[in-house]
Amino acid sequence: MPDVDLAEQQRVVEAFLAAAREGDFDALVEMLDPEVTLRVDAGPGSPLAHDPIVGVEAVLAEAQRWRALAPYSRPAVVNGVAGAVIGRPDGTVFTVVALTVANGRINAIDFLVDPAKLARLSH
């Protein structure tokens, strides 16, 4: 659960996205809680599905797989918290990401990549 207002959440998320685009590993580490958890809702049978990943190093290793999409990300509000929408180069939505900010750091990153669920989202 976030412990700061939406504007502060958005500030942290925008800084995180900028650091991801630039490949600024040190800045990314500073923005993540030591026990950050990354979850992926990819849908049944998806090769992107996996158990939650916990810890800065493990999360950043997983995030490297997604780095090529960073230039196509834009900030968004996702289920009431700051996040991002990441598109493909053709403009279609690839994933929606919710980031939970507590104590000034991101402590949860939730990717939604399930095509069936993405199709039901409102823009």
CORQUI-V201936 format. One line per field, one symbol per residue. phi: phi as a letter, one per 20 degrees, with the letter a starting at -180 (. if undefined). psi: psi as a letter, one per 40 degrees, with the letter a starting at -180 (. if undefined). burial: + if it has 16 or more other ideal C-beta (glycine too) atoms within 10 Angstrom, else -. Layout:
phi: ???
psi: ???
burial: ???
This chain:
phi: .fdcfgffgffffffffffffemegfffgfedfgdgcdccednfmffefafgdcogfffffffgfegfegfdebgbdclncfabdddegenffebdcdcedblmcfdbcdedcfgffffefee
psi: hieiiddddddddddddddddefgddddddehidfihhihgeiheieeiiiihhiddddddddddeddedeeiiiihhfeiiaihhiideeihdihhhhhhifeihehhhhhehdddddeii.
burial: -+------++-++-+++-++-------+--+++--+++++++----------+--+--++--+--+--++-++-++-+--++++++------+++++++++---++++++++++---+-----
